[in-house]
């Protein structure tokens, strides 16, 4: 299972949460991926690319 956008290749990044005493704890920040069909092919697209594709097909 891929956690990467098929159009722009965006993927998850490692970030840090900070406690009140400023202790850093690593966590993963994931991309908002949606499954969509384009023709007969099912792809995973991030919502940023979906918005771009939506506006490019309207005008």
RAHU-V6946 format. One record per backbone hydrogen bond with DSSP energy under -0.5 kcal/mol. NH is the residue of the N-H (numbers start at 1). CO is the residue of the C=O. Records with the same first field share a line. If there is no record, write none. Layout:
BEGIN
NH: CO + CO
END
This chain:
BEGIN
5: 10
6: 44
9: 5
12: 3
13: 29
15: 13 + 27
17: 25
19: 23
22: 19
25: 17
27: 15
29: 13
30: 28
33: 31
34: 45
36: 34 + 43
38: 36 + 41
39: 37
40: 38
41: 38
43: 36 + 41
45: 34 + 43
47: 32
50: 46
51: 47
52: 48
53: 49
54: 50
55: 51
56: 52
57: 53
58: 54
59: 55
END
